[in-house]
Amino acid sequence: MTKPRLPRDLPPGAAALGMAAILLTLSGCAAVDNVAYGRAESTYATAKEFAQARGEAPAWLPADARELTRVVSTRAEAESIVFSSETGLAADCAEVERLSAPTMEITSGPDVYAIDRVAVCGEWAVAGSNGTYYAWTPAKEAE
């Protein structure tokens, strides 16, 4: 039985192709989220940074909001925000029974399924637990 022989010389460009594959694997998580899961995630230290990046902040977002995570759908009109605040919501929102849950999941947010009531702030539903808030739109409660 004859063993197959492998060529000793690599074809031109093989090393570059291999390096590109490694770099894509290491830096491709965000690209995978964007393409495969239809989501784009970003984080901000303060409400001011968030407002600058987004163009404006929702009126209900408190000025002391920090540790903000925003996930936006790249395929539909859906957005979720998780943040911490000591003062709570900045607008007068109506408290209602929770009917929906975020379309765009953020794992660091409170468990919305353990929360029975949410604040409806315009098109947003906002659930809070121990100074951490999870806001999402679209929200069934806002209809």
C-alpha angles and dihedrals in degrees: 000000000000121000116225113248122228119216114253094213121066118224116256112279096021093115092049091048091050092049091049090052091051093048092047090051093050097044100029101091094094091045091050091051091050096047107028100034101027095233139119119199129196136170133212132189096215142019089248093057089046093051092048093051095044096041092243138005124239110266092243095057108109119236090235093056111135140171091037121184118189125191120186129186114241090201106043143015099280131125137169130192129190119190144153124238136169094200101046128220118355096215135058103258128178117248113225141160112283110252102164143035133217117287090203108054123216111188095204092061127096117277100265091194089066091053118082100185132045137181116249110215110177106296092349135090113207124195120190134196127172095337096315119108133198115198126183143176138228092047126179088214091064095058 
